[in-house]
Amino acid sequence: MRRIAAGLALGPLTLTAVVGCGGDTDPTKVTVFAASSLTGTFTTLEARFEGDHPDVDVVLSFGSSTTLAEQIAAGAPADVVATADEKSISVVADAGQLTTDPIPFATNTLVIAVPAGNPAKVTGVESLGSTDFVACDASAPCGAAAAQMLENAGISAEPKTFEPDVASTLALVESGEIDAGIVYVTDVAAAGSAVEAIRIPVTDNVTNPYFIATVKDSAEASAADDWVTLVTGPGGQRVLQEAGFGSP
């Protein structure tokens, strides 16, 4: 009798454990493709969004806006796209991969980044003619802006290397491998004491607009729209502007 009673006592416990495991559900995943210059701000917003949406897991994928746009246009699975220029997001729109017109949500301008202490004594744009410097590839928004800025300033010298995005461009400056790099104001601000900023005259500088939109056929369109609302709303705008981005 004791053995039978013990078996009956264990039965409900085992059943409860099985039901508990079966009741667990994976969180909703929202994949955001974003320009690498948004790494700091979007990571901050990720924590805020997930705090307000405990059932949602935001997956951030950063890179060159051009590359990300081409990937989505080719069918890469993404729920939201945020680019550092109008040209890149137009690639996605022209491919019929957006649910609505892109929304402008920020602007960014260029600056010359130099390693801490400015060992090459870069004083301004004119110094780039006799300094080893790097910039993004012209296919990326930061590279196209840099090329336009150099043309505006009448600088014919070319970068020592062309990097795929602004993150890799800044990394070379932070490591001290290069004398200077043309990046965004926000990137230098995020790097802290690792680099210093040399301003570019307004007459030579270039301002890039940033755009965001929900990707068509997103499996999580509602959550994706909520992310866009956060970025374009007061909370998201405050985070962006504190990081040095301009208003849209």
VEXVEX-817283 format. One line per 2 residues: their letters; for each residue x, y, z of N, C-alpha, C, CB. Coordinates in Angstrom, 1 decimal, decimal comma, padded with zeros to 4 digits. Atoms other than C-alpha are relative to their C-alpha. Glycine has a CB too. Example, Ala and Ser with C-alpha at 12.3 -4.5 7.8 and 13.67 -1.06 7.14 Angstrom:
<marbas>
AS	000,9:-001,2:000,0:012,3:-004,5:007,8:000,9:001,2:000,0:-001,0:000,0:001,2 | -000,9:-001,1:000,0:013,7:-001,1:007,1:-000,8:001,1:000,8:000,4:000,5:-001,4
</marbas>
This chain:
<marbas>
MR	000,8:-001,2:000,0:000,0:000,0:000,0:000,9:001,3:000,0:-000,9:000,0:001,2 | -000,9:-001,2:-000,1:002,8:002,4:000,8:000,6:000,3:-001,4:001,1:-000,2:001,0
RI	-000,6:-000,3:001,3:004,3:001,9:-002,6:-001,0:000,6:-001,0:000,5:-001,3:-000,6 | 001,1:-000,5:000,9:001,0:002,6:-004,4:-000,2:001,5:000,4:-001,3:-000,8:000,1
AA	000,3:-001,4:-000,4:000,4:005,8:-002,3:001,2:000,9:-000,4:-000,1:000,0:001,6 | -001,1:-000,8:000,4:003,9:007,0:-003,0:-000,1:000,3:-001,5:001,4:-000,7:000,3
GL	000,1:-000,2:001,4:003,4:006,5:-006,7:-001,1:001,0:-000,3:-000,4:-001,3:-000,7 | 001,1:-001,0:000,3:000,1:008,5:-006,6:000,4:001,3:000,4:-001,3:-000,5:000,8
AL	-000,4:-001,3:-000,4:001,7:011,2:-004,7:001,0:000,7:-001,0:000,7:-000,1:001,4 | -000,9:-000,5:001,0:004,4:011,6:-007,3:-000,7:000,4:-001,3:001,1:-001,0:-000,3
GP	000,6:-000,2:001,3:002,0:011,6:-010,2:-000,4:001,5:-000,2:-001,3:-000,8:-000,1 | 000,3:-001,5:000,3:000,6:015,2:-009,8:001,2:000,8:-000,1:-000,9:000,5:001,1
LT	-001,2:-000,8:000,1:004,1:016,5:-009,2:000,6:-000,1:-001,4:001,0:-000,4:001,1 | -000,5:000,2:001,3:005,3:015,0:-012,4:-000,8:000,7:-001,1:000,1:-001,4:-000,4
LT	000,9:-000,6:000,9:002,3:016,3:-014,3:000,1:001,5:000,0:-001,5:-000,4:000,3 | -000,1:-001,5:-000,2:002,7:019,8:-012,9:001,3:000,5:-000,7:000,0:000,4:001,5
AV	-001,2:-000,4:000,7:006,3:019,9:-014,1:-000,1:000,0:-001,5:001,2:-001,0:000,5 | 000,1:000,0:001,5:005,4:018,9:-017,6:-000,8:001,2:-000,5:-000,7:-001,3:-000,4
VG	000,9:-001,1:000,4:002,6:021,5:-017,8:000,8:001,3:000,1:-001,2:000,0:000,9 | -000,8:-001,3:-000,1:005,0:024,2:-016,5:000,9:000,2:-001,1:000,7:-000,1:001,3
CG	-000,9:-000,2:001,1:007,5:023,5:-019,2:-000,7:000,3:-001,3:000,8:-001,3:-000,2 | 000,7:-000,2:001,2:004,9:023,3:-021,9:-000,6:001,4:000,0:-001,1:-001,0:-000,1
GD	000,6:-001,3:000,0:003,5:026,7:-020,8:001,0:001,1:-000,3:-000,6:000,3:001,4 | -001,0:-001,1:000,3:006,8:028,6:-021,4:-000,1:000,3:-001,5:001,4:-000,6:000,3
TD	000,0:-000,5:001,3:006,8:030,7:-024,5:001,2:000,9:-000,3:-001,3:000,8:-000,3 | -001,1:-000,8:000,4:009,7:032,3:-026,4:-000,4:001,4:-000,2:000,7:-000,6:-001,2
PT	000,4:-001,4:000,2:009,7:036,1:-026,5:-000,1:000,3:-001,5:001,0:000,9:000,7 | 000,1:-000,5:001,3:008,7:037,9:-029,6:001,3:000,7:-000,4:-001,2:001,0:-000,2
KV	-001,2:-000,6:000,4:011,8:038,9:-031,6:-000,2:001,0:-001,1:001,0:-001,1:-000,5 | 000,0:-001,1:001,0:012,1:042,2:-033,4:001,4:000,3:-000,4:-000,7:001,3:000,6
TV	-001,3:-000,2:000,6:015,1:042,5:-035,7:000,1:001,4:-000,6:000,3:-001,1:-001,0 | -000,2:-001,4:000,5:016,3:046,0:-036,3:001,4:000,1:-000,7:000,0:001,0:001,2
FA	-001,2:-000,2:000,7:018,8:046,7:-039,0:000,3:001,5:000,1:-000,1:-000,4:-001,5 | -000,2:-001,5:-000,3:020,5:050,1:-038,2:001,5:000,3:-000,4:-000,2:000,3:001,4
AS	-001,4:-000,5:000,3:023,5:052,2:-039,3:000,9:-000,1:001,2:-000,2:001,5:-000,4 | -001,0:000,2:-001,1:026,6:051,6:-037,2:000,1:001,2:000,9:001,3:-000,4:-000,5
SL	-000,1:-001,2:-000,8:026,6:055,2:-036,0:-001,2:000,1:001,1:-000,1:001,2:-000,8 | 001,1:000,0:-000,9:023,4:054,4:-034,1:000,2:-001,1:001,1:-001,3:-000,3:-000,7
TG	-000,3:001,1:-000,9:025,0:051,6:-032,0:-000,3:000,4:001,5:001,4:-000,4:-000,1 | 000,2:-000,4:-001,4:025,1:053,5:-028,7:-001,4:000,4:000,3:000,9:001,2:000,3
TF	001,4:-000,5:-000,3:021,7:055,2:-028,9:-001,0:-001,2:-000,1:-000,4:001,1:-000,9 | 001,0:001,1:000,1:019,8:052,1:-030,1:000,2:-001,0:001,0:000,1:-000,6:-001,4
TT	-000,3:001,0:-001,1:021,5:049,9:-027,5:-000,7:000,5:001,3:001,5:-000,2:000,2 | 000,7:-000,6:-001,1:020,2:052,3:-024,9:-001,5:-000,1:-000,1:000,4:001,5:000,1
LE	001,5:000,1:000,2:016,7:052,3:-026,4:-000,5:-001,4:000,0:-000,3:000,6:-001,4 | 000,3:001,4:-000,1:016,8:048,5:-026,6:-000,4:-000,3:001,4:001,2:-000,9:-000,5
AR	000,2:000,3:-001,4:017,0:048,3:-022,8:-001,3:000,6:000,4:001,1:000,5:000,9 | 001,2:-000,7:-000,4:014,2:050,8:-022,4:-001,2:-000,7:-000,7:000,0:001,5:-000,5
FE	001,1:000,6:000,7:012,0:049,1:-025,0:-000,4:-001,3:000,6:000,3:-000,2:-001,5 | 000,2:001,3:-000,6:012,4:045,7:-023,5:-000,5:000,1:001,4:001,3:-000,9:000,0
GD	000,5:-000,2:-001,3:011,7:047,1:-020,1:-001,5:000,2:000,0:000,7:001,1:000,7 | 001,4:-000,4:000,2:008,3:048,4:-021,4:-000,7:-001,2:-000,7:-000,1:001,2:-000,8
HP	000,6:001,2:000,7:007,7:045,2:-023,5:000,8:-001,3:000,4:000,1:000,2:-001,6 | -000,7:001,1:-000,6:008,9:042,3:-021,3:-000,1:-001,3:-000,9:-000,4:-000,3:001,4
DV	000,2:001,2:000,8:007,6:039,8:-023,9:000,7:000,2:-001,4:-001,4:-000,3:-000,2 | -000,7:-000,3:001,3:009,8:041,3:-026,7:001,5:000,0:000,1:-000,5:001,3:-000,6
DV	-001,4:000,0:000,0:013,4:040,6:-027,5:000,5:000,8:-001,3:000,6:-001,4:000,0 | -000,5:-000,8:001,1:015,0:043,3:-029,7:001,4:-000,5:-000,4:000,0:001,6:000,4
VL	-001,3:000,5:000,5:017,8:042,0:-031,9:000,5:001,1:-000,9:-000,2:-001,3:-000,8 | -000,6:-001,1:000,8:020,0:044,8:-033,2:001,1:-000,5:-000,9:000,6:001,1:001,0
SF	-001,0:000,4:000,9:022,1:044,4:-036,3:000,6:001,3:-000,7:-000,5:-001,0:-001,1 | -000,6:-001,3:000,4:024,5:047,3:-037,1:001,0:-000,3:-001,2:000,7:000,7:001,1
GS	-000,9:000,0:001,1:026,5:048,0:-040,3:-000,2:001,2:-000,9:-000,2:-001,3:-000,8 | 000,2:-001,1:001,0:026,8:050,2:-043,3:-001,4:000,1:-000,5:001,0:-000,2:-001,2
ST	001,4:-000,1:000,5:023,4:051,6:-044,3:-000,2:-000,6:-001,3:-000,4:001,5:000,0 | 000,1:000,5:001,4:024,1:050,7:-047,9:-000,1:-001,5:000,0:001,2:000,5:-000,8
TL	-000,1:001,5:-000,1:024,9:047,1:-047,1:-001,3:-000,5:000,6:001,1:-000,5:000,8 | 001,2:000,5:-000,6:021,9:046,7:-044,8:-001,2:000,2:-000,9:-000,3:000,8:001,3
AE	001,1:-000,2:000,9:019,5:048,2:-047,3:000,0:-001,0:-001,2:000,1:001,5:-000,6 | -000,1:001,0:001,1:020,8:045,9:-050,1:-000,5:-001,4:000,5:001,4:000,0:-000,5
QI	000,4:001,3:-000,5:020,3:042,9:-047,8:-001,5:-000,1:000,2:000,7:-000,2:001,4 | 001,5:000,0:-000,1:016,7:043,8:-047,0:-000,7:000,0:-001,3:-000,5:001,2:000,8
AA	000,6:000,0:001,3:015,9:044,5:-050,6:000,1:-001,3:-000,7:000,7:001,1:-000,9 | -000,2:001,3:000,5:017,3:041,1:-051,4:-000,8:-001,1:000,8:001,4:-000,4:000,0
GA	000,9:000,9:-000,8:014,9:039,5:-048,8:000,5:-000,4:001,3:-000,1:-001,2:-000,8 | -000,5:000,3:-001,4:017,0:039,4:-045,6:-001,1:000,3:001,0:001,2:000,8:000,3
PA	001,1:-000,2:-001,0:014,6:039,0:-042,6:000,3:001,1:001,0:-000,3:-001,3:000,7 | -000,2:-001,1:-001,0:014,3:042,3:-040,7:-001,4:000,6:000,2:001,0:001,1:-000,6
DV	001,3:-000,6:-000,3:011,4:044,1:-039,0:000,1:001,5:-000,1:-000,4:-000,4:001,4 | -000,2:-001,4:000,1:012,8:047,6:-038,9:001,3:000,4:-000,7:-000,1:000,7:001,4
VA	-001,2:-000,4:000,6:015,4:049,5:-040,9:000,2:001,5:000,3:000,1:-000,2:-001,5 | -000,4:-001,3:-000,3:017,2:052,7:-039,9:001,3:000,4:-000,6:000,0:000,3:001,6
TA	-001,2:-000,4:000,8:019,7:054,4:-042,2:000,5:001,4:000,3:-000,3:-000,2:-001,5 | -000,6:-001,3:-000,2:022,1:057,3:-042,1:-000,1:000,9:-001,2:001,4:-000,2:000,4
DE	000,2:-000,9:001,2:021,0:058,7:-045,4:-001,3:-000,4:-000,7:001,2:-000,1:-001,0 | 001,2:000,2:000,7:018,0:059,0:-047,7:000,2:-001,1:-001,2:-000,6:001,3:-000,6
KS	-000,3:000,9:001,1:019,7:057,1:-050,6:-000,2:-001,5:000,4:001,4:000,2:-000,5 | 000,0:001,4:-000,5:020,0:053,8:-048,6:-001,4:-000,5:000,2:000,8:-000,2:001,2
IS	001,3:000,4:-000,3:016,5:053,7:-047,4:-000,9:000,0:-001,2:-000,7:000,8:001,2 | 000,8:000,0:001,2:015,2:054,5:-050,8:000,2:-001,3:-000,8:000,5:001,2:-000,9
VV	-000,3:001,4:000,6:016,8:051,2:-052,0:-001,1:-001,0:000,5:001,4:-000,5:000,3 | 001,0:000,9:-000,6:014,5:049,4:-049,6:-001,4:000,4:-000,5:000,1:000,1:001,6
AD	001,3:-000,4:000,4:011,5:051,5:-050,5:-000,3:-000,3:-001,5:-000,2:001,5:000,1 | 000,1:000,3:001,5:012,1:051,1:-054,3:-000,2:-001,5:-000,2:001,2:000,5:-000,7
AG	000,2:001,5:000,1:012,2:047,3:-053,7:-001,4:-000,4:000,5:001,1:-000,7:000,8 | 001,3:000,3:-000,5:008,7:047,5:-052,2:000,0:-000,7:001,3:-000,7:-000,8:-001,0
QL	-000,2:000,7:-001,3:010,0:046,4:-048,8:-000,4:000,8:001,2:001,4:-000,5:000,1 | 000,4:-000,8:-001,1:008,5:049,2:-046,6:-001,5:000,1:000,1:000,6:001,4:-000,1
TT	001,5:000,0:-000,2:005,0:049,4:-045,1:-000,5:001,5:-000,2:-000,4:-000,5:001,4 | 000,4:-001,4:000,1:005,0:053,3:-045,1:001,2:000,8:-000,5:-000,5:000,5:001,4
DP	-001,1:-000,8:000,4:007,0:056,2:-046,2:001,1:000,1:001,1:-000,5:001,4:-000,4 | -001,0:-000,1:-001,1:010,4:056,5:-044,3:-000,2:001,2:000,8:001,4:000,0:-000,6
IP	000,2:-001,1:-000,9:010,3:058,8:-041,3:001,4:000,6:000,4:-000,8:-000,4:001,3 | -001,3:-000,5:-000,4:013,2:061,2:-040,8:000,0:000,2:001,6:000,2:001,4:-000,6
FA	000,0:000,0:-001,5:014,3:061,0:-037,1:001,2:000,7:000,6:-000,2:-001,4:000,5 | -001,2:-000,6:-000,6:017,7:062,6:-036,7:000,9:000,5:-001,2:000,8:-001,0:000,8
TN	-001,0:-000,4:000,9:020,6:064,3:-038,4:001,4:-000,1:000,6:-000,2:001,5:-000,5 | -001,4:000,1:-000,5:024,4:064,0:-038,1:001,0:000,7:-000,9:000,4:-001,5:000,2
TL	-001,0:-000,7:000,8:027,4:066,0:-039,2:001,4:-000,6:000,3:000,0:001,5:000,4 | -001,4:000,5:000,0:031,1:065,2:-039,8:000,9:000,7:001,0:000,5:-000,1:-001,3
VI	-001,0:-000,6:-000,8:034,1:065,8:-037,6:001,3:-000,8:-000,3:-000,3:000,0:001,5 | -001,3:000,7:000,1:037,8:064,9:-037,8:000,4:-000,6:001,4:001,1:000,9:-000,6
AV	-000,4:000,6:-001,3:038,7:062,4:-035,1:001,5:-000,3:000,0:-000,8:-001,3:000,2 | -001,4:000,3:-000,1:042,3:062,1:-033,9:000,2:-000,7:001,3:000,8:001,4:000,0
PA	-000,3:000,7:-001,3:043,9:059,9:-031,2:000,2:001,0:001,1:001,2:-000,9:-000,2 | -000,2:-000,9:-001,2:044,1:061,3:-027,7:001,4:000,6:000,0:-000,2:-000,8:001,3
GN	-001,2:-000,7:000,1:046,8:063,9:-027,6:000,4:000,6:-001,3:001,1:-000,9:000,5 | -000,2:-000,5:001,4:046,6:064,6:-031,3:001,5:-000,1:-000,4:-000,6:001,4:-000,1
PA	-001,4:000,1:000,3:050,1:063,3:-032,0:000,5:000,5:-001,4:000,5:-001,5:000,0 | -000,3:-000,6:001,3:050,0:064,4:-035,7:-000,2:001,5:-000,1:-000,7:-000,7:-001,1
KV	000,3:-001,4:-000,1:049,0:067,9:-034,6:-000,9:000,5:-001,2:001,3:000,8:-000,1 | 001,0:-000,3:001,0:046,0:068,0:-036,9:-000,8:001,3:000,5:-001,0:-001,1:-000,3
TG	000,7:-001,2:-000,4:044,5:071,5:-036,8:-001,3:000,3:-000,7:000,9:001,2:-000,2 | 001,3:-000,2:000,7:041,7:071,3:-039,3:000,0:-000,8:-001,3:-000,2:001,5:-000,3
VE	000,1:000,7:001,2:040,6:070,1:-042,7:001,2:000,2:-000,9:-001,2:000,5:-000,8 | -001,2:-000,3:000,9:043,7:071,7:-044,4:001,1:-001,0:000,4:000,4:001,4:000,2
SL	-001,1:000,9:-000,5:045,9:069,3:-042,3:-000,1:-001,4:-000,7:-000,1:-000,2:001,5 | 000,2:001,3:000,7:044,4:066,3:-044,2:000,9:-000,2:-001,2:-001,4:-000,2:-000,3
GS	-000,8:000,0:001,2:046,5:067,2:-047,2:001,4:-000,6:000,2:000,1:001,3:-000,6 | -001,4:000,5:-000,3:049,7:066,1:-045,4:-000,1:-000,9:001,2:000,9:001,2:000,3
TD	000,2:000,9:-001,1:048,3:063,6:-042,9:-000,6:-001,3:-000,5:-000,9:000,7:001,1 | 000,7:001,3:000,2:047,5:059,9:-043,0:-001,3:000,0:000,6:000,9:-001,2:000,4
FV	001,3:000,1:-000,6:043,8:059,7:-042,6:-000,8:-001,0:-000,7:-000,7:001,4:-000,1 | 000,9:001,0:000,6:041,0:057,3:-043,2:-001,5:000,5:000,0:000,0:-001,3:000,9
AC	001,4:-000,3:000,1:037,3:057,5:-044,1:-000,8:-001,2:-000,4:-000,2:001,2:-001,1 | 000,8:001,1:000,5:034,4:055,3:-044,9:000,0:-000,1:-001,5:-001,5:000,2:000,5
DA	000,1:000,2:001,5:034,1:053,8:-048,4:-001,2:000,9:-000,5:-000,3:-001,5:-000,3 | 001,0:-001,0:000,6:032,1:056,2:-050,7:-001,4:-000,7:-000,2:000,5:000,5:-001,3
SA	001,3:000,6:000,2:029,4:053,6:-051,0:-000,9:000,1:001,3:000,2:-001,5:-000,3 | 000,7:-000,1:-001,3:028,5:054,1:-047,3:-000,4:001,5:000,2:000,8:-000,5:001,2
PC	000,4:-001,4:-000,2:026,7:057,3:-046,2:001,1:000,9:000,6:-001,2:000,1:000,9 | -001,0:-000,8:-000,6:029,6:058,4:-044,0:001,1:000,3:-001,0:000,6:-000,7:001,2
GA	-001,0:-000,2:001,0:032,0:058,0:-047,0:-000,4:000,9:-001,0:000,3:-001,4:-000,6 | 000,5:-000,9:000,9:029,8:059,8:-049,4:000,0:001,4:000,5:-001,4:-000,3:-000,4
AA	000,0:-001,3:-000,7:029,5:062,7:-046,9:001,5:000,5:000,1:-000,6:-000,1:001,3 | -001,4:-000,4:-000,1:033,3:062,7:-046,4:000,6:000,4:-001,3:000,9:-001,2:000,6
AQ	-000,5:-000,4:001,3:034,0:062,8:-050,1:-000,5:001,4:-000,4:-000,4:-001,1:-001,1 | 000,6:-001,3:000,3:031,6:065,7:-050,5:000,7:001,1:000,8:-001,5:000,0:000,3
ML	-000,6:-001,0:-000,9:033,2:067,5:-047,5:001,4:000,4:-000,5:000,1:-000,5:001,4 | -001,3:-000,2:000,5:036,7:067,1:-048,9:000,0:000,8:-001,3:000,8:-001,3:-000,3
EN	000,2:-000,8:001,3:035,5:068,5:-052,3:-000,3:001,4:000,4:-001,0:-000,7:-000,9 | 000,4:-001,3:-000,5:033,9:071,4:-050,5:001,2:000,8:000,5:-001,1:-000,1:001,0
AG	-001,2:-000,6:-000,6:037,2:072,1:-048,7:001,1:000,2:-001,0:000,4:-000,7:001,2 | -001,1:-000,1:001,0:039,3:071,8:-051,9:001,2:-000,9:000,4:000,4:001,4:-000,1
IS	-001,1:001,0:-000,4:041,3:068,8:-050,4:000,0:-001,1:-001,1:-000,2:-000,5:001,4 | -000,1:001,1:001,0:042,5:066,5:-053,2:000,6:-001,3:000,6:000,9:000,5:-001,1
AE	-000,6:001,2:-000,6:044,4:064,1:-050,9:-001,1:-001,1:000,3:000,7:000,3:001,3 | 001,0:001,1:-000,2:042,7:060,7:-050,6:000,4:-000,8:001,3:000,0:-001,0:-001,1
PK	-000,2:000,7:-001,2:042,3:058,6:-047,4:001,0:-001,2:-000,3:-001,3:-000,6:000,5 | -001,0:001,2:000,2:045,0:055,9:-046,8:-000,8:-001,3:-000,2:000,8:-000,1:001,3
TF	000,9:001,2:000,3:042,2:053,3:-046,6:-001,4:000,5:000,1:000,3:-001,1:001,1 | 001,4:-000,2:-000,1:038,5:053,2:-047,1:-000,6:-001,1:000,8:-000,6:000,1:-001,5
EP	000,6:001,0:-000,9:036,6:051,4:-044,3:-001,5:-000,2:-000,4:000,2:000,4:001,4 | 001,4:000,3:000,4:033,2:049,7:-044,7:-001,1:000,8:000,7:-000,2:-001,4:000,3
DV	001,0:-000,8:-000,8:031,5:051,8:-042,0:000,7:000,9:001,0:-001,0:-000,9:000,7 | -000,6:-001,0:-000,9:032,0:054,5:-039,5:000,7:-000,6:001,3:-001,0:001,0:000,4
AS	-000,6:000,6:-001,2:032,7:052,1:-036,6:001,4:-000,5:-000,2:-000,9:-001,2:000,4 | -001,3:000,5:000,3:035,7:050,5:-038,3:000,9:001,2:-000,3:000,0:-000,9:-001,2
TL	-000,8:-001,2:000,3:036,9:054,0:-039,4:000,5:000,5:001,4:-000,8:001,0:-000,7 | -000,4:-000,5:-001,3:036,9:055,2:-035,8:000,9:-000,9:000,8:-001,3:000,3:000,8
AL	-000,9:001,0:-000,7:038,5:052,0:-034,5:001,4:000,2:-000,3:-000,5:-001,4:-000,3 | -001,3:-000,3:000,4:041,6:052,8:-036,5:000,6:001,2:000,7:000,1:000,1:-001,5
VE	-000,4:-001,2:-000,7:041,8:056,2:-034,9:000,2:-000,3:001,5:-001,0:001,2:-000,2 | -000,1:000,3:-001,4:041,2:054,9:-031,4:001,2:-000,8:000,3:-001,2:-000,8:000,5
SG	-001,2:000,9:-000,2:044,0:052,3:-031,8:001,3:000,8:-000,2:-000,1:-001,2:-000,9 | -001,3:-000,7:000,2:046,5:055,0:-032,8:000,7:-000,4:-001,3:000,9:-000,1:001,1
EI	-000,6:000,5:001,2:047,1:053,2:-036,1:000,0:001,1:-001,1:-000,7:-001,2:-000,5 | 000,1:-001,0:001,0:046,2:056,3:-038,1:-000,1:001,4:000,6:-001,3:-000,2:-000,9
DA	-000,1:-001,4:-000,6:046,6:060,1:-037,6:-001,4:000,6:000,2:000,8:000,9:-000,9 | 001,3:-000,6:000,0:043,0:061,0:-038,3:-001,0:-000,8:-000,7:000,1:001,5:-000,5
GI	001,1:000,7:000,8:039,6:059,8:-039,5:-001,2:000,9:-000,1:-000,4:-001,3:000,8 | 001,2:-000,9:000,2:036,5:061,5:-040,9:-001,2:-000,9:000,5:-000,1:000,4:-001,5
VY	001,1:000,7:-000,6:033,6:060,3:-038,8:-001,1:001,0:000,4:000,4:-000,9:001,3 | 001,1:-000,8:-000,4:030,3:061,6:-037,3:000,4:000,6:001,4:-001,3:-000,8:000,1
VT	-000,1:-000,6:-001,3:030,2:064,0:-034,4:-000,4:-000,9:001,2:-000,9:001,3:000,1 | 000,5:000,9:-001,0:028,2:061,4:-032,4:001,0:-001,1:000,3:-001,3:-000,6:-000,4
DV	-000,9:001,1:-000,3:030,9:058,8:-032,8:001,2:000,4:000,9:000,6:-000,5:-001,3 | -001,1:-000,5:-000,8:033,6:061,0:-031,3:-000,5:000,2:001,4:000,5:001,3:-000,5
AA	000,5:-000,2:-001,3:031,3:061,9:-028,4:-000,1:-001,4:000,7:-001,4:000,6:-000,1 | 000,2:001,3:-000,7:030,6:058,2:-027,7:001,4:-000,7:000,3:-000,7:-001,0:-000,9
AG	-001,4:000,6:-000,3:034,4:057,3:-027,8:000,6:000,6:001,2:000,9:000,3:-001,2 | -000,6:-000,5:-001,2:035,1:059,5:-024,8:001,4:000,5:-000,2:-000,1:-001,0:001,1
SA	-001,4:-000,5:000,0:038,7:060,2:-024,0:001,0:-000,7:-000,9:000,6:-000,1:001,4 | -000,8:000,8:000,9:040,0:057,7:-026,5:000,4:000,9:-001,3:-000,6:-001,2:-000,5
VE	-000,3:-000,9:001,2:039,9:060,4:-029,3:-000,4:001,4:000,3:-000,8:-000,5:-001,2 | 000,3:-001,4:-000,1:039,7:064,1:-029,8:-000,7:000,5:-001,3:001,2:000,9:000,3
AI	000,7:-000,5:001,2:037,5:066,1:-032,2:000,6:001,3:-000,5:-001,4:000,2:000,3 | -000,5:-001,2:000,7:038,8:068,6:-034,7:-001,2:000,5:-000,9:001,3:-000,2:-000,9
RI	001,2:-000,4:000,7:035,9:070,7:-036,0:000,2:000,3:-001,5:-000,6:001,3:000,7 | 000,0:-000,3:001,4:035,1:071,1:-039,7:-000,9:001,3:-000,2:-000,5:-001,2:-000,8
PV	000,8:-001,2:000,3:033,9:074,6:-040,9:-001,4:-000,4:-000,6:000,7:000,9:-000,9 | 001,3:000,2:000,5:030,2:074,8:-041,5:-000,1:000,1:-001,5:-001,0:001,0:000,7
TD	000,1:-000,2:001,4:030,8:076,0:-045,0:000,5:-001,3:-000,8:000,9:001,2:-000,4 | -000,5:001,2:000,6:032,6:072,7:-045,8:-000,7:-001,3:000,4:001,5:-000,2:000,3
NV	000,6:001,2:-000,6:030,7:070,3:-043,6:-001,3:-000,5:-000,8:-000,3:000,2:001,4 | 001,2:000,6:000,6:027,9:067,9:-044,7:-000,9:-000,6:001,1:000,4:-001,1:-001,0
TN	000,9:000,5:-000,9:024,8:067,0:-042,8:-000,8:-001,2:-000,6:-001,0:001,1:000,5 | 000,8:001,2:000,5:023,2:063,5:-043,2:-001,3:-000,1:000,8:000,9:-001,2:000,2
PY	001,3:000,3:-000,6:019,5:062,9:-042,5:-000,1:-001,5:000,3:-001,1:000,5:-000,9 | 000,3:001,4:-000,3:018,5:059,6:-040,8:-001,4:-000,3:-000,2:000,5:-000,3:001,5
FI	001,4:000,5:000,2:015,4:057,6:-041,7:-000,3:-001,3:000,6:-000,3:000,0:-001,5 | 000,4:001,2:-000,6:013,5:054,8:-040,1:-001,4:-000,5:-000,6:-000,1:000,1:001,5
AT	001,3:000,5:000,4:010,6:052,5:-041,2:-000,1:-001,5:000,4:-000,2:000,2:-001,5 | 000,3:001,4:-000,2:008,9:049,2:-040,6:000,1:-000,8:-001,3:-001,4:-000,2:000,7
VK	-000,2:000,8:001,2:009,9:046,5:-043,1:-001,3:-000,7:-000,4:001,1:-001,0:000,1 | 001,2:000,7:000,5:007,0:045,1:-045,2:000,1:-001,5:000,3:-000,2:000,2:-001,5
DS	000,1:001,5:-000,3:005,9:041,5:-044,3:000,7:-000,3:001,3:000,6:-000,8:-001,2 | -000,5:000,3:-001,3:007,4:041,8:-040,9:-000,9:-000,9:000,8:000,3:001,3:000,9
AE	000,8:001,0:-000,7:006,3:038,9:-038,8:-000,5:000,6:001,3:000,8:-001,3:000,3 | 000,3:-000,6:-001,2:006,1:041,2:-035,8:-000,3:001,5:-000,2:001,1:-000,2:001,1
AS	000,2:-001,4:000,5:004,7:044,4:-037,4:-000,4:000,9:001,2:-001,1:000,0:-001,1 | 000,4:-000,9:-001,1:003,0:045,7:-034,2:001,1:000,4:000,9:-001,1:-000,8:000,8
AA	-001,1:-000,4:-000,8:006,1:045,5:-032,1:001,0:000,8:-000,8:000,7:-001,3:000,5 | -000,9:-000,8:000,8:008,2:046,9:-035,0:-000,5:001,4:000,0:000,1:-000,6:-001,4
DD	000,6:-001,4:000,0:005,8:049,9:-035,2:000,2:000,6:001,4:-001,5:-000,1:-000,3 | -000,2:-000,5:-001,4:006,2:050,3:-031,4:001,5:000,5:000,1:-000,3:-001,0:001,1
WV	-001,4:-000,4:000,0:010,0:050,5:-031,9:000,2:001,3:-000,8:000,9:-001,1:-000,6 | 000,0:-001,3:000,8:009,6:053,2:-034,6:-000,6:001,1:000,8:-000,7:-000,2:-001,4
TL	000,6:-001,0:-000,8:007,3:055,1:-032,3:000,9:000,5:001,1:-001,3:-000,5:000,6 | -001,0:-000,4:-001,1:009,9:055,0:-029,5:001,1:000,9:-000,6:000,6:-001,3:000,6
VT	-001,1:-000,7:000,6:012,7:056,2:-031,8:-000,4:001,4:-000,4:000,6:-000,7:-001,2 | 000,4:-001,3:000,6:010,7:059,1:-033,3:-000,8:000,8:001,1:-001,0:-000,2:-001,1
GP	000,7:-000,7:-001,1:008,9:060,0:-030,0:000,9:000,7:000,9:-000,8:-001,0:000,8 | -000,7:-000,9:-000,9:010,0:062,3:-027,2:001,2:-000,8:000,7:-000,9:000,6:001,1
GG	-001,0:000,8:-000,7:011,9:059,5:-025,3:001,2:-000,3:-000,9:-000,6:-001,2:000,6 | -001,1:000,3:000,9:013,9:058,4:-028,3:000,8:001,2:-000,5:-000,6:-000,8:-001,2
QR	-000,7:-001,2:000,5:014,6:061,9:-029,5:000,9:000,6:001,1:-001,1:001,0:-000,4 | -000,9:-000,5:-001,1:016,0:062,8:-026,1:001,3:-000,8:000,1:-000,8:-000,1:001,4
VL	-001,2:000,8:000,0:018,4:059,9:-026,2:000,9:000,4:-001,1:-000,4:-001,5:000,0 | -000,8:-000,4:001,2:019,5:060,8:-029,7:000,7:001,4:000,2:-000,9:000,0:-001,2
QE	-000,5:-001,4:-000,1:020,0:064,5:-029,0:001,1:000,1:001,1:-001,1:001,0:000,3 | -001,0:000,1:-001,0:021,9:063,7:-025,8:001,3:-000,6:-000,5:-000,5:-000,8:001,3
AG	-001,2:000,6:000,6:024,3:061,7:-027,9:000,6:000,8:-001,1:-000,4:-001,4:-000,6 | -000,6:-000,9:001,0:024,9:064,6:-030,3:-000,7:000,1:-001,3:001,4:-000,3:-000,2
FG	000,7:000,0:001,2:022,4:063,9:-033,0:-000,8:001,3:-000,1:-000,9:-001,2:-000,2 | 000,8:-001,2:000,2:020,5:066,9:-034,5:-001,4:-000,4:-000,2:000,5:000,8:-001,2
SP	001,5:000,3:000,2:016,7:067,1:-034,8:-000,2:-000,3:-001,5:-000,8:001,3:000,4 | 000,4:000,3:001,4:015,1:065,7:-038,0:-000,4:001,2:-000,7:-001,0:-001,1:000,0
</marbas>
